[in-house]
Amino acid sequence: MTKIKTNPVHKLVVLLFGLIVFSGCKNSASNKGQSQLSSNLHHKSQLIIEQDGQAFRDLNKNKQMDIYEDIRESIDDRIDDLLGQMTLEEKAGMMFINGVPVSTDALPDGKQGLKGFVATQPPITENMDSKKMTHFNTWDIPEDLSILAKWYNNVQQLAENSRLGIPITMASDPRHHFDKNRAEETSSGFTQFCEMPGFAAIGDEGLVREFADIVRKEFLAVGFRESLSPQIDLATEPRWARINGGFSEDASLTARLTKPYIQGLQGKTLSNGVACMTKHFPGGGPQKEGLDPDFIFHKGQIYPGDNFDYHLIPFETAFESNTAGVMPYYGVPTDQTDENVAMAFNKTIITKLLREKYNYDGVVCTNWGLITDIPMGPDVTWEARAWGVEHLSEAERVLKVIEVGCDQFGGESRPELVVQLVNEGKLQEERLNISVRRLLRQKFELGLFDNPFLDETKVTEVIGNESSKALGEKTQRISMTLLKNQNETLPLAQAKHKVFIQNMDSITVSKYAEVVASPEDADFAIIRLNTPWYPVDTKNFIAASFHHGDLDFKGEEKQEVLTLMKKVPTIVDIYLDRPAVIPEITKLAKAVIADFGASDESACEVLFGNAKPQGKLPFELPSSMEAVRSQKADVPYDSQNPLFEFGFGLQYK
């Protein structure tokens, strides 16, 4: 006999639930009944079923244990049971994922601490209630990550109280890289590693796996169960604005590092892992002139070297590694398919290539904002990235995305359009079931139906612990790549030199040398530079912040650097978020070293010899902008007479 217990207290600590240990086989009878008690989590629920000595949540509140609530049943049977109970509106809601704010009071509908664009966004409660959405991502988050964990638990309790109790899946873009330029995502609190090209510069698969495992643990601690990563686009067009999100221009190196990234983040089973949404299929690197298709001024993806298949190589490794999700890019594969439309609208790309050739049956989620224009102020609109199908209505765009084989709409909250299409007879509900089944499978594999809650008290134990912090700082240091070292200028002897610095913290540098106020008083100058970029002329302030344009220093900025180097022996540390063009600077500098996201302290540890640079360039550095413009956007390391070739890197003696 089934006994029902209810408790109105919002935060009741309840019985521990069993968690299925998945063997990785779908619908296997051996999965049935296999469970283990989770003894390290703090579970909260309002409704518990006790039956046959097992504790379950009565998610649909019908006072009996349904198949989808029974941890002993196979995932396929649980999906079938739940799918049969879902309304059209609930199915449509599951097919959308969008960003939501996180307030510092941890209330799902709270406004405390919200600023700027985030403060204008609807709270998660609105999307859950009226839109029936169950997938979300976040932007800015509280500096105190315990608040994020508390907010997440509060949201899961609201989800539990919905009609069917379908849990929320929270996603995030990467937050574990030291990046001076990120505007969209805050990384406060999480362990800070070098950026992705830094891992390619190191080239250590084991280190990538360690990194991904730390990301997994830290994301789990705050409730992020899906990561919008890895980005495995190839940096074959050096002007592209998103190079620092990927590994390399080399397909083999990128593929080799993709496997440990996915395996480390997803874990042995997703029940204790973070689902990867690998992006951007079929490779977003070859953008004409490097102009990003996030914006209307893009010029399409081009393949002058007939090298389309080269960009697929890392994705083949991702499929072999069982990536839980795939995200197509915004770009238009110009003259490569039956119609020049963006990837997520493109049947050749999604159906014929991804679904049929690669037999991929995981979740395919579009990139953000393909359907709806976003007003950004007077006379400023961020256009929907419906490239090639701009003439279609919003509903027609939705229909085309679904018809070509995508499952979910990123950055959109428009399930009413799906409902409209079904009611008008333009879209069959059976087609929705295919996508909803994939999305439900991921939730079940993540274990969210059985235990969506986390222990808020464990956040500070997991995130930013000393061993993780030490490894993060190590990657910042050893990824640094020594490009020139005239007369073995580096490493500098500590406490023996007077140094003039630019773009560095004087307090940090003073731990290693005497900092002086003018170059004339210095033995050496140490300057930290960023790869140049020049904003596109646009009213879209987000587009204007992207690092587009030429890669060389110009005008007064260039002259100031060269003048300094003529006054005093100069050491240049340049941050490569894109390949820089620096022939004149390299010629005059005593030493040149590249970093891929490193703090001033990490840089000083290398410059003053406490650590050694071990990096090899993950992409070549061209010798001129003329060479850049002559390159083929889809072909790696093909600039004429590069200043530094792919794989170049000196060592300290």
Stockholm file with secondary structure:
# STOCKHOLM 1.0

chainA/1-653         MTKIKTNPVHKLVVLLFGLIVFSGCKNSASNKGQSQLSSNLHHKSQLIIEQDGQAFRDLNKNKQMDIYEDIRESIDDRIDDLLGQMTLEEKAGMMFINGVPVSTDALPDGKQGLKGFVATQPPITENMDSKKMTHFNTWDIPEDLSILAKWYNNVQQLAENSRLGIPITMASDPRHHFDKNRAEETSSGFTQFCEMPGFAAIGDEGLVREFADIVRKEFLAVGFRESLSPQIDLATEPRWARINGGFSEDASLTARLTKPYIQGLQGKTLSNGVACMTKHFPGGGPQKEGLDPDFIFHKGQIYPGDNFDYHLIPFETAFESNTAGVMPYYGVPTDQTDENVAMAFNKTIITKLLREKYNYDGVVCTNWGLITDIPMGPDVTWEARAWGVEHLSEAERVLKVIEVGCDQFGGESRPELVVQLVNEGKLQEERLNISVRRLLRQKFELGLFDNPFLDETKVTEVIGNESSKALGEKTQRISMTLLKNQNETLPLAQAKHKVFIQNMDSITVSKYAEVVASPEDADFAIIRLNTPWYPVDTKNFIAASFHHGDLDFKGEEKQEVLTLMKKVPTIVDIYLDRPAVIPEITKLAKAVIADFGASDESACEVLFGNAKPQGKLPFELPSSMEAVRSQKADVPYDSQNPLFEFGFGLQYK
#=GR chainA/1-653 SS CCEEEECCCTTCBCCCCEEECCCSCTTCGGGTTCEEECCSCCCBCSEEEEETTEEEECTTCSSSCCGGGCTTSCHHHHHHHHHHHCCHHHHHHHTEEEEECCCTTCCTTCCTTCCHHHHTSCCHHHHHHTTCCCEEEESSCCSSHHHHHHHHHHHHHHHHTSSSCCCCEEEECCCCBCCTTCCSCCCTTSCCBCCHHHHHHHCCHHHHHHHHHHHHHHHHHHTEEEECCCBCCCCCSTTCTTGGGSCCSCHHHHHHHHHHHHHHHHCSSGGGSCEEEEEEETCCCCBGGGCCTTSTTCCCBCCTTCCGGGGGHHHHHHHHTTCSEEEECSCCBTTTSSSCCCGGGCHIIIIIIIIIISCCCSEEEEEECSSCCEECSTTCEECCCCTTCTTSCHHHHHHHHHHTTCCEEETCCCHHHHHHHHHTTSSCHHHHHHHHHHHHHHHHHTTTTTCCCCCGGGHHHHTTCHHHHHHHHHHHHHTCEEEEEGGGCCSCCTTSCEEEEESSCHHHHTTTSEECSSGGGCSEEEEEEECCCCCCSCSCHHHHHSCCSCCBCCHHHHHHHHHHHHHSCEEEEEECSSCCBCHHHHHHCSEEEEESSCCHHHHHHHHTTSSCCCCCCSSCBCSCHHHHHHSCTTSSSCCSSCSBCTTCCBCCC
#=GC SS_cons         CCEEEECCCTTCBCCCCEEECCCSCTTCGGGTTCEEECCSCCCBCSEEEEETTEEEECTTCSSSCCGGGCTTSCHHHHHHHHHHHCCHHHHHHHTEEEEECCCTTCCTTCCTTCCHHHHTSCCHHHHHHTTCCCEEEESSCCSSHHHHHHHHHHHHHHHHTSSSCCCCEEEECCCCBCCTTCCSCCCTTSCCBCCHHHHHHHCCHHHHHHHHHHHHHHHHHHTEEEECCCBCCCCCSTTCTTGGGSCCSCHHHHHHHHHHHHHHHHCSSGGGSCEEEEEEETCCCCBGGGCCTTSTTCCCBCCTTCCGGGGGHHHHHHHHTTCSEEEECSCCBTTTSSSCCCGGGCHIIIIIIIIIISCCCSEEEEEECSSCCEECSTTCEECCCCTTCTTSCHHHHHHHHHHTTCCEEETCCCHHHHHHHHHTTSSCHHHHHHHHHHHHHHHHHTTTTTCCCCCGGGHHHHTTCHHHHHHHHHHHHHTCEEEEEGGGCCSCCTTSCEEEEESSCHHHHTTTSEECSSGGGCSEEEEEEECCCCCCSCSCHHHHHSCCSCCBCCHHHHHHHHHHHHHSCEEEEEECSSCCBCHHHHHHCSEEEEESSCCHHHHHHHHTTSSCCCCCCSSCBCSCHHHHHHSCTTSSSCCSSCSBCTTCCBCCC
//
